């Protein structure tokens, strides 16, 4: 395990009560002293802070759009990506079974742990510090948030973009599979007429790999 100081620096918060962080990093597979209660708390705090921030930023957006924007920001795979940016998986305390199965890489465990860390910061330092933490880590996504696109996954957005430009729809194909039957990794190619080469992506589910490939294709078309 890397030095804990590295994680504290990445979080931008040093705990007055270190046991809160210890609890936040403890998965239920290690026993009763785990992060499930902190996750419950962190989920509520995150939802409240993001809701208030969207309300302040988007003054002419209706409730339905605000709800979709919030859902896009606090969904599990987004929180898991933030946890990976912090290398949170390197610090998790997992039971032997979860360690063996690679639980420190699993989206659900990473997302739950990220929410638990939010809960830990809230208990340790209060809402003002916790709100600043959330705003800091969501700043780029909040800045880039488009109410018209919120809630639409990359495949849908790619399809709509191509249709708006009178282009053929993308073509997805499984080009390789690796791993055991219960832990397969799918490699997907996404062919788009506007791109010279197919885009590829890998994931433990075909659907997720297609979404990642579509997101890459969108990025290349819009900013390439």
PEJOSUL-V378551 format. One record per backbone hydrogen bond with DSSP energy under -1.0 kcal/mol. CO is the residue of the C=O (numbers start at 1). NH is the residue of the N-H. Records with the same first field share a line. If there is no record, write none. Layout:
CO->NH + NH
This chain:
3->6
4->8
5->9
6->10
7->11
8->12 + 13
17->20
18->22
19->23
20->24
21->25
23->26
25->93
26->35
27->30
28->31
32->34
35->39
36->40
37->41
38->42
39->43
40->44
41->45
42->46
43->47
44->48
45->49
46->50
47->51
48->52
49->53
50->54
51->55
52->56
53->57
54->58
58->61
62->66
63->67
64->68
65->69
66->70
67->71
68->72
69->73
70->74
75->79
76->80
77->81
78->82
79->83
80->84
81->85
82->86
83->88
84->87
87->90
88->91
93->27
95->99
96->100
97->101
98->103
99->102
102->105
103->106
106->110
107->111
108->112
109->113
110->114
111->115
112->116
113->117
114->118
115->119
116->120
117->121
118->122
119->123
120->124
121->125
122->126
126->130
127->131
128->132
129->133
130->134
131->135
132->136
133->137
134->138
138->142
139->143
140->144
146->149 + 150
149->152
153->157
154->158
155->159
156->160
157->161
158->162
159->163
160->164
161->165
162->167
163->166
171->191
173->189
176->187
178->185
180->183
185->178
186->203
187->175 + 176
188->201
189->173
190->199
191->171
192->195
199->190
201->188
203->186
205->209
206->210
207->211
208->212
209->213
210->214
211->215
212->216
213->217
214->218
215->219
216->220
217->221
218->222
219->223
220->224
